Amino acid sequence: MLLQPALSKLAYDTKFRKVPTIMTISNHAREDVLAFPTVMRYRFLFISGSEINRLRKYLKFILLFLFAAFFLWIFVRKLNWQEVSQSLRQANGWYLALAAAIISFGYLLRAIRWKVLLEPLTPSSLKELFATTTVGFAAILIVGRAGEIVRPMWLPMRDRRVRPSAALVTLGLERIFDLAALASFFAINLLWFDPPAGRETEFEYLETVGYALLGSVFVGFIALYIYQRISDRVIRWTSRILDRTFIPKRVTRIVISILEKLTGAVAILKDWREMLLVAFWSFMLWLAIAIPTWLVLAAFNLGFSVSDSIVIMGIAAVASVIPTPGGAAGAFHTATAASLIFLRRDMRPDDAAAVAIAMHLVYFTPALIFGLYYFLHGDISIERFRSLLSSEHAVEEIESEAPNHNGQLKTESGQ
């Protein structure tokens, strides 16, 4: 048979990486292979690296989808949907509309804060930052936290002065300030939080958790301040560590590029004015989340206090980080409903479920509406966007230098 020597040659070439993805054999041998049953022929197929990555993404999405389905099953398995529907219909629509409007304003506050964070690196457009923010949160609602990558990749196509690496680093700083603001709201709230009568011991741990979070945020800012002071030494030390033959040069360039962008981003720690601006806009942003949370609770006339709403907001915010499709669908609803029942033992699960559903819609629907609008009315090449998200072009973008204040790429001499 001609097939045997062809397969032997194929094994030899594959072992020594002469034929990484494509099987090349003689015409006669190919005819022998095609004569095999279809199931047997699949044994000799090769899958390219891009196909493997695509398959991995599909499997990851399926697993996260199943994870979300599991939480949704926990959430809905004992609900009386007729009661849930009735509770939703009785909610005050004006309160819910006002809550959604404030959440929409919150996306503008995110864009303003992002502009302040980008200022040490590059000028940017507030209009494009707002559009990118809403598109990014719409992506989070659709595909889960994997949609986070949309923002640093989408913005450079809307505003060519901003590089993906700069956007990526500033988004990391956003998370730090978000954690700081949320922990501050939580810890300060404990000063006047009034536990339900007879359940004081159940809430003792909240104070410990709140101050632990506040302490972690303080330590984090100290670490960033120290890094900003010794960043040159850290970059040189990291470069020496990564300068090994077994570490790909591209990995080294990416890590060094991100550290350099981080150095520029944390420059705000040297400028008290910019530092206070970011802190102020972070406080305003979370205030624009806390007020809608209370408004949603008030819409159902359940008697929750402002202090209660801050506790619920914190739990809902943590649950929204779970990377399941649908904006942490299932996990968000389960955690929010559980927090409501924990605070009010006499609350019916059906009412808690209705509140959780309404809160999820209020948090994410404005971003979906704005995001789809900007997505459909933008002049972005979809193929270009997909290539950035799914190929090594994204890596090349991250490796590239940040532009200077004239919107031009820096040269090796720094001009």
N, C-alpha and C positions, 0 to 999 in steps of 0.2 A: 504493500500500500504506500502511496505517496504521502499520505497524511502523517505517518509516523516521523519521517525525517523532518518534515516541515514543523511539526510540533516540537521536536527536539531542538531545532534551530531557534524556534520562538522562545523556548525556555532559556536557552543560552543568551540570546539577545536581551531578554527581559532582566536576567540576573545582572548583566553588565550594563544595563540601562542604555542599550543602543536603540531600543524601540520602546519608549515609555508608555505610549497610549495606543498606538495603531499596530495591528497585526498585519504583517506583509508576508504572504506566502505565494507560491507559484499558482498559476491558473488551474492546473490539474489538482493541486492540493485543495484549492478553494472549492472546486467542484465536489471533492470528497467530503469536505466539511458541510457543504450545502446539502449533501445527500443524507446527512444525519437528520433524525427527527428534530423538530424545533426545540424541544426541551433540552436535548443534548447539546444543540448548538449554542445555547446560552452559556454554557460552561466556558466557551472560548472567547466570549465578549470581554472587551476591556472598557472600563468606565474612566473617563477623563477626570482630572482634578476638579474642574469646574462643575461637572455633573455630581461628583461626590459631595462637594460643598452645597450644591443645590438640594441634594437628597438629605443632607444633614439638617439644613434649614427646615425642610418640609417635616422631617421627623420631630425636630424641636417644637415646631408650631403645633403638630398633632398632639404631642405630649402636654404642652401647655393648654391646649384646647380641652383635653381630657381632664386636666387638673381643674380648669375652670368649671367643667361640667360636674365634677365631683362636688365642688363647693356649692354650685347651684342646686344640686340634688339635696345637699344638707339644708340649704336655705328653704327650698320649696316643699320638701317631703311631707311636712305636717301642716301645711297652710290650707286654710279655707279660702280659695281664691274669690269666692263671692264676697266674703267679708273684706278681703284686701281691696277689691275693686270698689266696694262701698266706701271704705275709708279714704281711698284716693279721690273719689268723687266729692266727698264732703270737705276736702282740704280747701283752704282759702286760696283761690287762684291768683289774687292780687299779690299776696305775700310771696308766692312761688315765682311770679313774674318779676317782682322787685329783686328777689334773690338772684335770679338768672341775670338780670341787668347788672347787678353789682359784680357778679362773677365775670361778666364780660369786661367790665372796667378793670377787673383784676388782671386780665391778660394784657391790657395796656400798661398796667403797672409793671408787669414782668418785662415788657419790652423796654420801658424806661430804665429799669434796673440793669438790664442786659447792655444797654447803650453805655451806661456809666462804667460797667465792668470792662467793656471793650475799649474804652477811651484810652487807657495806657498803651494799647496795642495798635489800634487803627480807628479812624473815623468810621461812622456807620449811619445808616438811615433809620429813623424811628419807624417810618411807614413799613419798611421791609422787615424790621425786627418784629413788629406786631404781626405782619402776615406770616412770617416764619414761625412765630410762637404758636399761633392758632393752628397752622398746618401740622406742627409737631404734636400738639395735644390731640388733634383729630386722629393722627396716626396712632397715638397711644391708645385712644378709644377703640380703634379698629383692630390693631394687631398686638396690643399690650405694650409693655415697657421696651420691647425691641424697637418700637417706633421712636425711641429717644435719639437714635442716630440720624433721624430725619432732619432735626434742627441744624446741627453743624454741617450737614451736607447740602441742605436746601438754601441756607442763607448766602453762601458764596456765589450761588447762581443768580440770586436776586441782587446782591450787592458785591460786586467783584473786588472791592477793596478789602473784604474780610476773607481770610483763608480758613479752611476747615479746622486746622490745628488751633487757631486762635479762638474760634467758636467753641471747639470742644473743651479747651481749658477753662474758658469763662463759664461754661455750663457746669463744670465741676465746682467752680467757686460759688455758683448759684446754689448748688446743693448744700454747701457748707453754710451759707447765710440762711437758707431755708431751715436747716436743722437748728441753727442758732435762734431764729425767730420763733419757731415752733416750740423749742424747749423753753424759751423765755416766757412765751404765753402760758405754757403749761405750769412752769414753776411759780410765776406770779399769781396765777389763778388759784394756786393752793393756799395763798394767804387768806382768801375769803371763801374758799370752797366749804360748803356746809354738808357733811355727809347725812344721809337719811337717818332718822332717829332709830337708835338701837343697832346700827350697823357701823359704828365708828371704827371698830377694830378691822373691818374688811377693807377700809380705805387708808389704813396706816401706811401701806407700802407705796401709795401714790406719791407721797412726799419724798420718799427715798429715791424713787425712779426719776422724779422731776429734777431734783437737785443733782443726781448722777448725770443726767443728760446735760444739765447746765454746766457742770464741771467738765464734761467731755468736750463740750463746745469751747469752753475757755482754754482747755489744753490744746485743742486743735488750732485755735487762733494763735496761741503762743508758738506752736510748731511752725505755722506758716510764717510768722514774723521772723523766727530764727532762720528759716529756709531763705527768706528774702535777703537776710543779711549775709548769709554764707553760700548763696546759690552758685557762685562761680566755682567755689571749691567742691560743692556737691556735684556739679556737672563734670568737672575734671575727674573726680574720683569715680563717678559712674562710667565715664568714658573709658578709663583704664580698666575697670572691672569687665566691661562688655567687650573690650578689645581682645577677644580670644578667637582663635581659629575656628572653634566649634560653634560660635555664635554668628549667625548671618549678619552681614554688614547692614542690610536693610533694617533689621531689628534694632541695631545700635543707632542708626540714623533716626528712626522713629522715636525711640526713647529720649535721645538727646534733644530732638526737636520739641517734644512735648515739655521737657524740663525747661527749655529756653522760653517757650511760650508761657509756662507757669511763672517763670521769673518776671516776665513783663506784666502778667496779670496781677500778681500779688504786689506789684509796685504801689497799688492803692493803699497798702498798709503803711507806706511812708508818707502818704498825703492824707492828713486828718480830714480835710474837706471831702475828698472822694470817699474815704472810709465812712464818714458820717452820712454821706449821701446814700451809699449802698445800704447801710443799716436802716436809714429812714424809709427808703423804698421797700425794703424787706418787711419792716413793721407794717407799712401801709398795705402791702400785698396780703399779709396774713390777716390783717384786720378786714380786708375785703373778702376773705374766706370765712372768717369767724362770724361776721354779721349775717351772711346768707345762711350759714348753718343754723343760727338761731331763728332766722325767718322761716326756714323750712319746718323747724319744730313748732314755731308759733302758728304756722298754717294749719297744723293738725290740732291745735288747742289742747296740748297735752300737759301744759303747766311746767315745762322745763325752764330752768333759769338760764341766764347768760353764762354763769359758771359751769352749769351742766353742758351747755352747748360747746364750750371750749374743750372739755374732756372728750366729748363725742367727736369733735373735729380732729383732735389729736389721734384718736383710734382710727378714724376713717382715713386720715392722711397716711398713717403707717400701713393700713391694709391696701391702699391704692398703689403701693410700691410693688406688691406681688405681681410678677410679670405674666399674668394671664391675659388673653385677648379680651376685648370689650372693656378696657379700662379697669382691670382687676375684677371683672365680672364674677360674681359668685363670692369671691373672697371679700370684696368691699361690702356687699350686701349682708353677708353672714356676720362680719365683724361689727358693722354699724348696728344691725338689729340686736346683736348680743350686747353691745354697750348700752343700748336703750333699756333692755330688759334688766341689765345689771344695775343701772341707776334707779329703775322703777320696777320693783318686783311684781307690782300689781298690773303691769302693762301687758296687754294681750299680744301674743306673737304676730297675729295678723296685722295689728296696728303698727307694730315695730317694722314689719316687712314693708308696709306701705310707705313709711317714712324713709326707709333705706332706699327703696326704688326711686322715690321723688328726689332724694338727696343726690343720688348718682346721676339722674337726669339733669338736675340743676348744675352740678359740677362740670359735666362734660358736654352737654348739648350745645351751649354757646360756642365752644371751640370747634365742634363738628360743623356747625353752620358757617362760621367765618372761615374755617379751614377749607371746606369744600369750595366756598366762593373763590378764595384766593388760588386754590389749586386749579379750578376750571378756567379762571380768567387770567391766569399768569401766562407768561410767554416762555415758560420753562420747557426744555426738551425732555420729554419723559424718558427717552432712550438714554440721554445723558445722565439723568438722575438715577436711573436703574443701574447704569454702569458704575457710578460712584458708590452705590450701595452694595454691589455684588461682585466687584472685581478689584484687582490690585490698583486700579486708578485711584481708589479712595486712599490707599496707602501712599501713592505718589503725591496726592494733594496734602496729606498730613505732613509729609517730608518737606514740602515746599516752604520757603521763607514767608513770613508775614509781610504784607506790603507796608511801605512807609506812609507818611501822612499825605503824600500826593497820590496815593493809590497805586504806586509802582512797586514792583518787586525789588527788594534790596539786592545789591550785587555782593560779591564776595568781599569787597573792600568796605561794605557797609554803607555805601553811598546810595 
